[in-house]
Amino acid sequence: MITRLSTLFLRTLREDPADAEVPSHKLLTRAGYIRRAAPGIYSWMPLGYRVYRKIEAIVREEMDKISQEVHFPALLPREPYEASGRWTEYGDNLFRLKDRKKGDYLLGPTHEEMFTLMVKDIVSSYKQLPLALYQIQTKYRDEARPRAGILRGREFVMKDSYTFDIDDAGLEAAYQRHREAYIKIFDRLGFSYAIVSAMAGAMGGSKSEEFLAEAKVGEDTYVRCTNCDYAANVEAVAVPAAPTLSAGEIAKLPGARVHDTPDTPTIDTLVDLLNAAHPRTDGRVWTAADTLKNLLVMLHQPDGTVLPLAIGVPGDREVDMKRLEAQVAPAEPVPFSEADFATYPALAKGYVGPGVLGEDSATGIRYVVDPRVSGGTAWVTGADSPGHHVIGLVAGRDFSADGTIQAAEVRDGDPCPVCGAPLESARGIEMGHIFQLGRKYADALGLQVLDQNGKLVTVTMGSYGIGVSRAVAAIAENTCDDKGLVWPREVAPADVHLVIAGKGDDIRDAAERIASELASAGIDVMLDDRDASPGVKFADAELIGVPTIVVIGRGLKDGVVEVRDRASGDRSDVPVREAVSRIVEAVRG
């Protein structure tokens, strides 16, 4: 096939769009792959839709080997989502609408409920299991802040698949089949990625892993061990509990003492005062890690309920709001306001300590702490009175928490939970997510089958998603350079970008002949036959990002054409008579 730029529906831009923040958004718009229709909503232009369809074809090809394709509507009834609880849990993220009869509907953000009900209608016996179904469908989420082009939009395309098994062993096998299929898919898509442990979040379930495309602008932060193969999204990193002292050891610790600590509402000011006025007796200096700070938030539940929560973490750590959100989902944590503090007069802002926290305390505020706050650890913390702190407050002796929470920030150099070696952080774009859902949706919607003993048992499920439209941007983000897009060959909009860099009939005739012979050999050719300067054509060729660029111009008089590799920048002069065979060889490897 030959695509002529003179007739292609395409306009490239020299300047970045004003609303574009990340490289993929800038380049996909400038190169004429996408056009903004509304905030978080984009139209595919011909080149972009080619890339999208190639990605979709790769996903479909690999999924067809392990699953069967179905297709659900995007417009869905309220009732299944109410049964699962997600009509409420999704909150403002759902696009909700009413029909003319005032019936409630939604635009599907995901389809667990619909898959479950379809299988419930058809499958009644264990003999019909295991079963795997998938679809590639448009999804809708009313993002509060759509951004980064098609990386985080309000309308997007996903491949979502679901497995149905009689027992947990079957679920584990289905999960591994999908994991292996995902590795094949992402290897074929041609970008660098990491597989990391993850939180299940609103999806529910137990075991969960993410496939993250490596990208500096990625929204997800993950950590990987510098020694072993441990890798996890920061939301899923489990900090080991500190060793707990015995009752006898705790009894030998010095008693807690309250001290005047005026003008120390921050950790830094407190540490400075401690070292100046209350030096330690063991020879080392006080640090922020010796302090215990307590953050107060209000948890806004999807049903409108609001409850307070206090989180205690070592003073050298901040509470990571994404980690906290993952722990308290579907609730949304919001830091205490002045009005909230006024509701609880026992809380001395800036000097809050464990003494007034806990479900059995005067405030009744649930109190959870970082695992490092274990029995026998001694802390400097607020004394619940302005201008006062307590030194030597011992967990398990002087205060108790209602539970632990994994909400403190994870930092480079922290010990690996598996082997203890230092962790390092990186950023990525979530491209795929696989879950062992278990029986959450089957229980909610009554999906049961008869087992081999004739007894009704609840089916166990797996859920597996890939962001198909997002993959276009993720690949662009992962492979682009300062000149433009650099597509991996299997998803590129063409195999060869052939540039006519001259006005002579001999140059044009040679280009047309080579393009025709390449097309006959099964090579997709993008032929720049526009009436534009060579400089404009070269800039567009690099911006558009086809893997092989062939320039037919001044070298023709010497019997050569130039072949460029877009990714490496390597250039070579090839004799005209060998051009087609050499180009075909470059394309097919």
N, C-alpha and C positions, 0 to 999 in steps of 0.2 A: 504494500500500500504506500502511496505517495501522498503526503499532506503538504499542500502548497501554502506557504505563509501569505502569499498574495491574496488568497481567498479565505484563509482561516479566520474565524471569528475571534480575534485577538487584538488586545491593545496592551502594550507594555508601558510601564511607567518608569521614569528616571528617579523620582523622589519617593521616599517612604510615605505611606499614608499617615495622616496625623494621629489616628487612633491606634496605630499598630505599635506594640511594645516589645514583642519578641521576634527574633529573626524569621521564624517560619511564617508568621502573620505578614510581616513586611514583604518577604520574597514571594510568597504565594499570590499576594495581591499585585505586586509590581510585575510579576511574570505572567499575569493574566490567567491564573488557575482558579481563583475564587473572586466573588464580588459580594460585598456586604449588602444584605437586604434590610436588616434591622439589627439592633443590638443582640448579639449572640446567634444570629440567623444568617446563613450564607448560601449563595447560589453557586453551583458548580459551572464553570466555563468549560469549553470542550477539552482543553488540555488537562485541567484538573479532574474532569470526570473520567478521562482515560486512565489516569493514575489510580483513582478510586476504584474503578471497575477491575483493574488488574489486581489490586489488593484483595478485593472481594472474591475474585476468582481463586486466588491462592488459598484464602480462608475456606472457601467452599470445597475446594479440591481435597484438602486435608480432612475437613470435617466429614465429608461424605464417606471416608474410609472407616469411621467409627460411629456414625450417627445418621439419622434420617431427618431430612429437612421438611419443616412445616412453615406456615406463615399465619400469624395472628393479625387482627386489625390493630390499628394504633388507638382508635376510639374504643374505650372500654367501660363497662358498667361499674358502678360503685360497689355493689354487693360483695364480690370476691375480695376486694381490698379492705372492706370493712370487717369481713370475717377474719382476715389475717392480722388486723390491727393497723395496717399501713395507710389506710385512708386518713387516719389521725397522725401516725408517726411521721409521715412525709411532710406534714405541715404545709408551709408556703411553697415548698418545692414542687407540689403537684399543680398542673394545669387542670382546673376543674371547670366544668360547664354543665348547663342544663339544657335539655331538649324542650320542644314546644309544650310537652306535657309536664314540664317541671321535674323530669327525672334526672338524677345525678349521674354524670359521666366524668371520665378523666382521659387525658392523653397519656398513654402508658409510659412510665419511666423505666419499667422493667416488667417482666411477664411471668414471674414465678407462679402467681395464683392461676393464671390462665392455662399454663402447662399442666399444673396439678389437676385442675378440673377436667381438662381434656383426657388425661390419662384415667382419671376416676370414672369418666363416662364409658371408657372402652375396656380397661383392664380390670379383671376380677380375680385372676388366679396367678399364683407364683409361676405357673408354666409360661406366662406371657412376659416374664421378666428374666434377665435384665433388659432394660429399654433405654435408649438414648435418642433424644430429639433435639433439633436446633432450628433456629431461624436467623435470618439477617433482616433486621427491621429498624425503622426510624423510631427513636425514642425522644421523649420530651421532659425536660426538667426546668422549672422556672427559677433559674439561677439568679441569686440576688445581684451578683456582679459578674456577668458574662465577660470574658476577657481572653486575650491571647488567640483571637481568631477562632479557628475550628478546634483548638485544643480544649476549650471550655465554652461550649455554646449551649443554647437552650433547645436546639434541635440537632440531633446527631444520629449516626447509624451504628448499631452494635450487632455483633453476633452473640446471641445468648443461647446456651445449650443446657440441657438438664438430663440427669440420669436418674433412673428409678430402679431400686434394688430391694431384695427381700431382707437383706441383713447388712451389717456393717462391713463384713469382708467383701461383699459385692460392691459396696460404695467405694471402698479403698481401691479396688481393682479399676473401677470406672474412673476414679480420680487420677490414677496413674496413667491410664490411657489418654485422658485429656491433657495431662501434663506433658506427655511425650509428643502429642499432636501439636501443642502450643510451641514447643521447642522447634519442631519442624517448620511451623508457620513463620515464626520470628526469624529463624535462620534464613529462610527464603526471602523475607522482606528486606534483609540486608542492612540492618542497623545493630549497633551494640546495645545489649540489654543485660539486666541482672534479674535473677529470680530471688525474691525475698519473702520471708515470713511476714504475714500481715494480720490485721484485725478483720473480723467478719463484718463489723459495723451493723448498719441497719438490715443487712441481708440475713443476719443470724447464722447459726451453725457453729462448727468447731474449727477444724483445720482449714487454713486459708493461706494462699500464696499469691503474690503479685508479680507480674512481669513488667519491669520498668525500663523504658528506653532511656539510656543515659543522656542527660541534657542539663546544662548549667542553669537553664531557666525552668527546670522541672518544678512542679508544685510539691512533689513528694521528696522528703529527705529520708535516706536510708543509711544504715551503717553496715560495714563489712569488716570481718576480722582480718588482721594483718598476718594471721598464722593459719587458721583453719578455714573451712568453707562456710562458716556462719555468716548469714546476711539477713537483715530484717528492716522493714519499715520502722522508723523511730517510734511510731505509735504502738508497735508490737514488741519492742525491746523490753524484756523482763529483767529488771535489776534484782540481783540476788539479795536476800535479806542478810543484814549484818549478823555476825554471831551473837547469840543471846547468853548473857551471864547467868550463872546459877543464883538461886536465892541467897546462898551463903556469900557469894562474891558481891552481890548487890548490897547486902547488909554492911559490908566493909567500906562502901563508898561514903565520902563526906556528905553531910546533909546539905540540902538546898538553902541558899541565902538570897534574900531580896536586898538589892542595892539601889541607891539613888543613881539614876542615869539620865540627868536632864539633857534635853535637846538632842536626843538620839533616836529619831523616828526612822532612820534608815540603818541598814546593816553596816555600811561603811562607818557611819558616825559612831555606832555602838562599838565596833571593833577598836576604833581609835581610842575611845574612852576606856575600854577594858584594859588595853595595854598600858595606858597612862596611869589609871587609878587603881586597877585591880589586876596586877601582873600574875601570871600563873606561877605555881610553885614547882613545876616540873622542868623549868628552864626554857620551854619553847614559848612562842608568842601566840596570842589569840588570833584566830583567822575566822573568816566568814563560815567555814565548814563547822566551827564549834557552835554556831548559833542555829536556832530553830525558828523559822518564820512561818507564819500562818496566814494563808490567803483565804479570803472569804468570797464565795460566789453564790449567786442565785441560780438554781437550776430551773429553767423554763421548759416544762413538759409540753408535748404537742397538744394535750388536751386542755392546756391553759393553767394547769397546776404549777405553782412556783414554790420551791423549797430551798432553804439555805443549806450550804455545805461548806465546811472548813477543811482546808488541805494543809498539812504540815510537811515542810520540806527543809533539808539543810540550807542554811543561809547562803551558801555559795552557789546554789542552784536556783534557777527560775522555774516556775511552773510553765511547762510547754502546753499552750492552749489546745494544740491539735491532739496531743496525747491525752489531755484531760477530756476533750470532746469525745474521743474514741472510747474512753472508759465510762462515760456517763450517757452515751447515746441511747435513745434518741433525744434526750434532753439537751438543751443548749445552755452552757454555762455563761453567766454574765457577771463580771466583778461587782462587788457590793457598791452601791451608791451611797451618798450622804443620807438619803432617806432610809436606806436599809440599816445603816448604822444607828440612826435615830430610833428605829424600831426595836433595837436590842441595846439598851443603855448600858448593859454590863460589859459591852465590848469597848475597850479603850483603844481607839484607832491609833495604830503605830506601836502599840504595846500589848497586843492581844496574845495571850498565852493559853496553854491547855486547860488552865484552871476553870475557865468559863465555857469550855467546849466539850462536846460529847452529848449523846442522847440522854444521859442521866444528869446532865449539868443544869445550872439555872437557866441557860438559854435554850437547851434542848437541841442545839445545832449539831447535826451529825459531824463527827471529826474523824478523818482518815489521814494516814501519814505515809510517807515514803518508806519503803522496806528498810532503808538504812536506820530508821528510828526504831531500833529493836530493843528488847528488854536489857537493861543495864547500861544503855548509852546515856551519857550525861550531856545536858544542853544548857546554853544561855538563851533565854527566851523572855517574852513579855510577861510582866507580873500582873497584868490586867489593871494597871493603874498608870495614868500618865506620868512619864518621867521615871519609871521604875522597871527594872529587869531582874530576873532571878537567875542566879548562877548555880550550876550543879543540879538542875532539875533532871531526875532520872526516870527514864521510861520504864514502866513496870513497877516502879515504887511510888513515885510522886504523881504520875498521871498514866492513864490508859486511853488508847484510841478505840474507836468503833470498828476499825478495819484498816487495811493498807490499800494504797492506790499507786499505779504506775503512771505518774503524771509529771515528775521532775524532768527537766531537759536532759537529753543524752548528748555527751560531748566527745569530741575526738580525744583519744587517749583513755577513755573509760575501759574497764576490763571486759573482755568478751565473756558473755554468760556461759559459754561452753568450755573454753580453754584458758581464759584469763589473760590472753594477749591483748594488746591495745586495739581498740576499734578506730576506724576512720570513716568519715561521713562523705556522702556524695548525694547528688540530686538526680531525679529521674521523672519521667512522665509515665503515668500508669497506662499501660497498653493492654494488659490482660489481668484478670483476677479469677482465681478458681477457689471454690468453697466446697467443703463438705457440709451441706445444709443440715443433714440429719432429718429429723421428723417434724421440724417447726411448721412447715406449710402443710404437710400431709396431716398432721394433727388438727390444724386449724380448719382444714377443708374436708376432713374425713376420708382421706385416701387410704383405703385398706384393701387387702386381697386375702384370699384363702391360701394358707400355707399347705405343706405336704401332709399335714395332719388334719386338714379341714377346718382349722381355726383362723379367725380373722386376725391379721397382723397389720400394723401400720408400715407403709412403705418408707424407706429412707432415700433421701434425694441428694444429688450434687448439683451445683450451679457453676457455670463457666462462661465468662464474658470476654469479648475482645472488642475494643473500640475501632471499628473499621474506618469510619471517616476520620477519626482522630489519628489513625495511623499515617494518613497522608501528611499531616503536620509534624508528627513525631519523627518520621523518616526525614522530612525536610530539615527539621531542627538538628537531627543527629548527623547529617551528612553535608550540610551546606558550608560554603566558605565565603570570603569577603566579596566575591564576584557574583554569587548567585546560588541557585539550587544545584545539587549534584546527585542525581537520582541513581540508586542501584539499578542495574540493568533489568532485573525481572519486573520492576514496577514503572520504569520510565515510560513517558508518553510516546516515544519512538526509539528505535535502535540507533539511528544515525541522523545527525543534523547536518545537512549538506548546504554549504554556503557558497553562493555565486558571488565571488568577490571581484567583479570586473564587468565591463559593459560590452565587450566584444562578442560577436556571434559565436566565435570559436569556443569561448569560455562557456557561454550558455548552452551550446550544443553538447559540449562534453559533459556538463553537469546533468543535462536532461538524459543523456545516454547512460551515464553511471547510475543515476537515480532509477531509471527504468530497469536496468540489469539487476540492481540490488533488490528492487521490488519483486522481480521475477524469481529471485533466489529466496524469497520469503522474508526479506528484511523490511521492517517499517522505516520509511524515510520521511524526514521532515525537510522539505526543500525550500530554502529561503530564496525565492525568485522575485522578491519585492524590488521596486525601484527605490532603493535606499543606499546610503554610502556604506562601504565596507566596515567602517568603524561602528556604525549603528548595528549592522548585522552581527559583527563579532560580539558586541556587548550583549545583544539579545540572546545569542547562542550560549554564552556563559550564564546569563540570567535564567534561561529556560532549563538548562541543566541536563540535556540529553547526554548519555555516557560517551558517545563517540562523535566528534565534530570533524567534518571533512571540508577543507577549504579548496575551492577551485578558482584560481586567480592567476597572478603573475607567473607562478611556477609552471603554468601550462606550456609556455613557450620553450621551456627546458624539458618538457615531457614528464613533469611530476605534479602530483597533488599533495597537499599537506593533510596528514591525519593526526588529530589531537585526541588525547585521552582527557576527558573533562575532570576526572578525579585527581589524577597525578600531575596533570599539566604537561606530560611528555608529548613531544611532537616529532614526527618523522616525515620525510619526503618519500613518497611512494611513486614508482613509475606508473604512468597512466594505464598502461596495458595490464598491470598487475593490481590496479586499484580495487576492482570489485572483489577479487579473490582474497586480497589482504584485509579488506574491510569485513567481509563475511567471516574470515578467520578471527578477527578481533571481536566481533559481536558474539560468535558462538564459542569462543574460547578454545 
